[in-house]
C-alpha cells in the first residue's frame, strides 16, 4: 500500500509538469482557442496539485500507521520508536499539504502561463526561417 501511494504521488507530480506541454501541443496542432485551453489546463493542473498533496498525505499516514503494531490507531510507548517519532513529525509538520488548495489556485495558472509562453517561444524559434 505504501509503495502504491508513493507511485501515485510521483504520477500526480509528473502529470503536473507534462500536462501544460501536451495541452500546448494539442492547441497548436488543432488550432484551438487559447480562451478554453488555458483555463482547462489550469484546472487540470490544480487537480494534480490537490491529488499530489492527497497522495503525499496518504503515503505519510500509511508509513505512520505501519508502526502501530496492535492496530488501534494510537502509538503506545512500546510502539514509539525513533523511526515512528520521525514518521509522526513528517505527518504533522508539513504545512504545504495543508495549504495546497489555496496555493494551487495561484500556482497552477501561473505555471501553465509560463509553460505556454515558453512553448510559444520554442515554436517561434522552430518555425523561424534562417536568413
C-alpha angles and dihedrals in degrees: 000000000000092000092048092052091047090051091049090052091052091048092052092049092047092049089049090062099036099046099072091050093049091045091052092049091049090047091051095044096049095032093236123176117266088217092078103022094059097050092042091051092046091052091047092050090048089054090050090052090051091044091050091050091048093048091048091050092048091047094052092044090051090052090051092048090052087071092055098095099179093044097231095126094246127094110230124205093265091050094048102095124162089261091051090050090052090049090050091052091049090055096044103038104056111103092170093071091049097052096036093107091057099039091042090062088061102033099047098059092041092049092048091048092051091048092048092050091048092048089047091054090049091051091050091050091046095050097039113113116234116240 
